[in-house]
Amino acid sequence: MSLTRIALDLRREVDGLRFAPPVSHVYNPLRYAWAPHKQYLERFGVGPKEALFLGMNPGPWGMAQTGVPFGDVSMVRDWLGIDGRIQRPAGEHPKRPVQGFLCPRTEVSGTRLWSWARGRFLTPERFFQRFLVWNYCPLSFMEESGRNRTPDKLPREEREALYAVCDRALARVVRKLGPAKVIGIGRFAAERCRGITAGVPIAVAPHPSPASPLANRGWEPIFEKALAEAGVKL
């Protein structure tokens, strides 16, 4: 089963889920930003991989705009070389418009992650020969105010239904790519791997989010230290 097929199945399954207030809007970039997401998987998702880097879910100025995990516009377009038509999500939040590759906002997490990859590996091809970045959950959740709501903050029944779908997709990705280890970018992602990665070792690395005081004190060396402890040689 190809990663494209896995993503299409995941897209269909999460579309069938329902979420109640305080969530007022749900974006599924696997649908409205499918063209660049498909490019990403077809160009860079050929296995096997040494490690799978796992994020949580789309950021409002990253994957929610470009369809690529940690998808800061400039990094996706100018370094990864991915572009494509972005549609508008159904029921768009007026405070969180999807402008695609015209979005003027920077996603700090994506800028940090892909800038690190560019500085360390120089070309996308060299990075993706060894690694792939995948988001555990493809959905972005917003409250009426426009505030972002992460999957772990959903009510238990909604959360468990979502996790069941995302767990299945992640297990398929791991089987397809055969990584020697899975690196959760942030503790949530690492914890979601437990029990579903078929014995593949799991490690956690710090998330590059500006909401993390640790990341704001110099994320790259802390990230590389975590990778070294997980046995990833750079």
C-alpha positions as CSV (number, residue, x, y, z in Angstrom):
1,M,0.0,0.0,0.0
2,S,1.5,3.4,-1.0
3,L,1.7,6.4,1.3
4,T,-0.7,8.1,-1.1
5,R,-3.3,5.4,-0.6
6,I,-2.8,5.5,3.2
7,A,-3.3,9.3,3.1
8,L,-6.4,9.0,1.0
9,D,-7.9,6.4,3.4
10,L,-7.0,8.6,6.3
11,R,-8.7,11.6,4.6
12,R,-11.9,9.6,4.1
13,E,-12.0,8.2,7.6
14,V,-11.4,11.5,9.4
15,D,-14.0,13.2,7.2
16,G,-16.5,10.8,8.8
17,L,-15.8,12.0,12.4
18,R,-17.9,14.7,14.1
19,F,-16.7,17.2,16.7
20,A,-18.8,19.3,19.1
21,P,-18.3,22.7,20.7
22,P,-16.0,24.3,21.8
23,V,-14.6,23.1,18.4
24,S,-16.4,25.1,15.8
25,H,-14.3,24.6,12.6
26,V,-12.3,21.6,11.4
27,Y,-9.8,21.8,8.5
28,N,-8.7,18.7,6.6
29,P,-5.7,19.7,4.4
30,L,-5.6,16.2,3.0
31,R,-8.7,17.3,1.1
32,Y,-8.3,21.0,0.1
33,A,-4.5,20.9,-0.1
34,W,-4.2,17.5,-1.6
35,A,-2.1,18.5,-4.6
36,P,1.0,19.6,-2.6
37,H,0.5,16.8,-0.1
38,K,0.5,14.2,-2.9
39,Q,3.6,15.8,-4.3
40,Y,5.3,15.5,-0.9
41,L,4.5,11.9,-0.5
42,E,5.3,10.9,-4.1
43,R,8.6,12.7,-4.2
44,F,9.9,12.0,-0.7
45,G,7.9,9.1,0.7
46,V,9.7,6.2,-1.0
47,G,11.1,3.8,1.6
48,P,12.7,2.3,3.4
49,K,13.6,5.1,5.9
50,E,16.1,5.1,8.8
51,A,13.6,7.0,11.0
52,L,10.2,8.4,10.9
53,F,9.7,11.9,12.5
54,L,6.2,12.2,13.8
55,G,4.4,15.5,14.5
56,M,1.1,16.1,16.2
57,N,-1.3,17.9,13.7
58,P,-1.3,20.8,11.3
59,G,-0.4,24.2,12.5
60,P,-2.6,27.1,11.3
61,W,0.2,28.7,9.3
62,G,1.9,25.5,8.2
63,M,0.3,22.3,7.0
64,A,-3.1,24.0,7.2
65,Q,-1.9,26.3,4.4
66,T,0.4,24.1,2.3
67,G,-0.6,20.5,3.0
68,V,2.9,19.6,4.0
69,P,3.8,18.7,7.6
70,F,5.5,21.6,9.4
71,G,4.7,23.3,6.1
72,D,5.9,26.9,6.4
73,V,5.2,28.5,3.1
74,S,8.7,29.7,2.2
75,M,10.4,26.4,3.2
76,V,7.9,24.2,1.3
77,R,8.1,26.3,-1.8
78,D,11.7,27.4,-1.9
79,W,13.5,24.5,-0.3
80,L,11.3,21.4,-0.7
81,G,10.3,22.7,-4.2
82,I,6.6,21.9,-3.7
83,D,3.8,24.1,-4.9
84,G,0.3,23.4,-6.1
85,R,-3.3,24.6,-6.1
86,I,-4.9,25.0,-2.7
87,Q,-8.6,25.1,-2.5
88,R,-10.7,26.6,0.4
89,P,-11.9,24.4,3.2
90,A,-15.6,24.0,3.6
91,G,-16.8,26.2,6.5
92,E,-13.7,28.4,6.6
93,H,-13.2,30.3,9.9
94,P,-13.1,34.0,9.2
95,K,-10.2,34.5,11.5
96,R,-8.2,31.6,10.0
97,P,-8.3,32.0,6.3
98,V,-6.5,29.5,4.1
99,Q,-4.4,31.5,1.6
100,G,-2.2,28.7,0.6
101,F,1.2,29.7,-0.8
102,L,0.1,33.4,-0.6
103,C,-0.1,33.2,3.2
104,P,2.1,36.0,4.5
105,R,2.5,34.4,7.9
106,T,5.5,32.4,9.0
107,E,5.1,29.1,10.8
108,V,8.0,29.2,13.3
109,S,7.9,25.4,14.0
110,G,8.2,24.6,10.3
111,T,10.9,27.3,9.7
112,R,13.0,25.8,12.5
113,L,12.5,22.2,11.5
114,W,13.2,22.6,7.8
115,S,15.9,25.1,8.3
116,W,17.7,22.6,10.5
117,A,17.3,19.9,7.8
118,R,18.6,22.3,5.1
119,G,21.6,23.3,7.2
120,R,22.5,19.7,8.1
121,F,21.7,18.0,4.8
122,L,21.9,20.8,2.2
123,T,19.3,19.2,-0.1
124,P,15.9,17.7,0.5
125,E,16.9,14.6,-1.3
126,R,19.7,13.9,1.1
127,F,17.4,14.4,4.1
128,F,14.6,12.3,2.7
129,Q,16.9,9.4,1.8
130,R,17.0,8.7,5.5
131,F,13.9,10.3,7.0
132,L,10.3,11.3,6.5
133,V,8.1,13.7,8.5
134,W,4.5,12.6,9.0
135,N,1.8,14.2,11.1
136,Y,-0.1,11.8,13.4
137,C,-3.4,13.7,13.0
138,P,-4.2,15.4,9.7
139,L,-6.9,17.7,11.1
140,S,-6.7,21.3,12.5
141,F,-9.3,22.2,15.1
142,M,-10.4,25.8,15.9
143,E,-12.8,27.3,18.4
144,E,-15.3,30.1,17.7
145,S,-12.7,32.7,18.8
146,G,-10.2,31.3,16.3
147,R,-8.1,29.7,19.0
148,N,-6.3,26.5,18.0
149,R,-7.4,23.4,19.9
150,T,-5.0,20.4,19.9
151,P,-6.3,16.8,19.6
152,D,-5.3,15.9,23.1
153,K,-7.8,18.6,24.4
154,L,-10.8,17.0,22.7
155,P,-13.5,15.3,24.8
156,R,-12.7,11.6,25.5
157,E,-15.2,10.1,23.1
158,E,-14.1,12.3,20.2
159,R,-10.5,11.8,21.0
160,E,-10.7,8.1,21.1
161,A,-12.5,7.9,17.8
162,L,-9.9,10.2,16.2
163,Y,-7.0,8.2,17.7
164,A,-8.4,4.9,16.4
165,V,-8.3,6.3,12.8
166,C,-4.9,7.9,13.2
167,D,-3.4,4.9,14.9
168,R,-4.3,2.7,11.9
169,A,-2.8,5.1,9.5
170,L,0.4,5.4,11.5
171,A,0.8,1.6,11.8
172,R,0.4,1.4,8.0
173,V,3.1,4.1,7.4
174,V,5.5,2.3,9.7
175,R,4.9,-1.0,7.9
176,K,5.4,0.7,4.6
177,L,8.6,2.6,5.4
178,G,10.2,0.1,7.8
179,P,12.0,2.6,9.9
180,A,14.5,1.5,12.5
181,K,13.0,4.0,14.9
182,V,10.2,6.5,15.3
183,I,11.0,9.9,16.7
184,G,8.1,11.8,18.2
185,I,8.6,15.5,17.7
186,G,7.1,16.4,21.1
187,R,5.9,14.1,23.9
188,F,2.3,13.7,22.5
189,A,3.5,12.2,19.3
190,A,5.9,9.8,21.0
191,E,3.2,8.6,23.4
192,R,0.8,8.0,20.5
193,C,3.3,5.6,19.0
194,R,3.3,3.2,21.9
195,G,1.7,-0.1,21.1
196,I,1.1,0.6,17.4
197,T,4.6,0.6,15.9
198,A,5.1,-3.1,15.9
199,G,8.1,-3.1,18.2
200,V,10.0,-0.3,16.4
201,P,11.9,1.7,19.1
202,I,10.3,5.1,20.0
203,A,12.1,8.2,21.1
204,V,11.1,11.8,21.8
205,A,12.7,15.0,20.6
206,P,11.8,18.5,21.6
207,H,9.1,20.3,19.5
208,P,10.3,23.5,17.8
209,S,7.2,25.4,18.7
210,P,7.7,29.0,20.0
211,A,5.3,28.0,22.8
212,S,8.1,25.9,24.2
213,P,10.5,27.9,26.4
214,L,13.1,25.1,25.8
215,A,12.8,25.5,22.0
216,N,13.3,29.3,22.3
217,R,16.6,28.8,24.1
218,G,18.3,27.3,21.0
219,W,16.2,24.4,19.6
220,E,18.7,22.9,17.1
221,P,21.4,21.7,19.5
222,I,18.8,20.3,21.9
223,F,17.1,18.5,19.0
224,E,20.3,17.0,17.8
225,K,21.2,15.9,21.3
226,A,17.9,14.0,21.5
227,L,18.5,12.4,18.1
228,A,22.0,11.3,19.2
229,E,20.6,9.8,22.4
230,A,18.1,7.9,20.2
231,G,20.9,6.5,18.1
232,V,20.5,8.7,15.0
233,K,23.9,9.6,13.6
234,L,24.0,12.9,11.7
